[in-house]
């Protein structure tokens, strides 16, 4: 889970849909899997399945870096709303899950937009 810089609510409509596409495409390209994904107006929740060769910091770095670059290219108006040239807050939250808790985490992620309304 990570947030938009300054928690600006910019991940809406076509921006949110494009972000989802980019995150899934990035996972496919780098050979890990997005199990669950939800984009809320000011943050992103993603459940990833990866091999031990993928380190968590590298996965997050790829997802945040590639998505920010592609979002700024496709939606240049984002740069006006988020000054300083950075889309994402530098921090993120990560937790590992077992097979027993994976369904709970997926359910939590899928219900994020319902709770934010």
C-alpha positions in Angstrom: 0.0 0.0 0.0 1.3 3.4 -0.9 -0.1 7.0 -1.1 -0.1 9.9 -3.5 2.2 12.7 -2.4 0.4 15.0 0.0 -2.6 12.6 -0.2 -4.0 14.5 -3.1 -7.2 12.8 -4.4 -6.1 12.5 -8.1 -6.5 8.8 -8.7 -10.0 9.0 -10.2 -11.9 7.7 -13.3 -9.6 7.2 -16.3 -6.4 7.9 -14.2 -7.3 5.1 -11.8 -8.2 2.7 -14.6 -4.9 3.4 -16.5 -3.0 3.0 -13.2 -4.5 -0.5 -12.7 -3.5 -1.4 -16.3 0.1 -0.2 -15.8 0.5 -2.0 -12.5 -0.7 -5.3 -13.9 1.4 -4.9 -17.1 4.5 -4.1 -15.0 3.9 -7.3 -12.9 3.7 -9.4 -16.1 6.8 -7.8 -17.6 8.9 -8.5 -14.4 7.4 -11.9 -13.8 5.4 -11.5 -10.6 1.7 -11.6 -10.2 -0.9 -9.0 -9.0 -3.4 -11.1 -7.0 -5.6 -8.2 -5.9 -5.6 -4.5 -6.7 -7.7 -1.5 -5.7 -7.0 2.2 -6.4 -8.6 4.7 -4.1 -8.5 8.4 -4.8 -5.3 9.0 -2.8 -3.7 5.6 -2.4 -3.2 2.1 -3.8 -3.6 -1.3 -2.3 -2.0 -4.3 -4.1 -1.5 -7.9 -3.2 1.5 -9.4 -5.1 2.7 -12.9 -5.4 6.4 -13.3 -6.3 9.3 -15.7 -6.1 12.1 -15.3 -3.6 14.2 -13.8 -6.4 12.0 -10.7 -6.2 12.8 -8.5 -3.3 9.9 -6.4 -1.8 11.7 -3.1 -2.1 12.5 -3.8 -5.8 8.9 -4.7 -6.5 7.6 -1.5 -4.9 10.3 0.5 -6.6 9.2 -0.9 -10.0 5.5 -0.5 -9.4 5.8 3.1 -8.1 8.5 4.3 -10.5 7.0 2.9 -13.7 3.5 3.9 -12.9 4.5 7.5 -12.0 6.4 7.9 -15.2 3.6 6.5 -17.3 0.9 8.5 -15.5 2.8 11.8 -15.9 3.2 11.1 -19.6 -0.4 10.2 -20.3 -1.9 12.8 -17.9 0.4 15.8 -17.8 -2.2 17.7 -15.8 -1.1 15.7 -12.8 2.1 17.7 -12.6 0.1 20.8 -12.0 -1.8 19.2 -9.0 1.2 17.6 -7.5 4.2 19.9 -7.3 7.8 18.8 -6.9 7.7 16.2 -9.6 6.9 13.2 -7.4 3.5 11.4 -7.7 4.0 9.0 -4.8 4.9 9.5 -1.2 8.3 7.9 -0.7 7.0 5.5 2.0 4.9 2.4 1.7 3.4 -0.3 3.9 4.2 -4.0 3.3 3.0 -7.1 5.1 3.5 -10.7 4.2 0.5 -13.1 4.2 0.2 -16.8 4.6 -2.3 -19.0 2.7 -4.6 -18.7 5.7 -4.8 -14.9 5.5 -4.6 -14.4 1.8 -8.4 -14.5 1.3 -8.8 -12.0 4.1 -6.3 -9.6 2.6 -8.0 -9.9 -0.9 -11.4 -9.2 0.7 -10.0 -6.2 2.5 -8.4 -4.8 -0.7 -11.5 -5.4 -2.8 -13.6 -3.5 -0.3 -11.5 -0.4 -0.1 -13.5 1.7 -2.5 -16.7 0.8 -0.8 -15.3 2.0 2.5 -13.9 5.3 1.1 -17.3 6.5 -0.2 
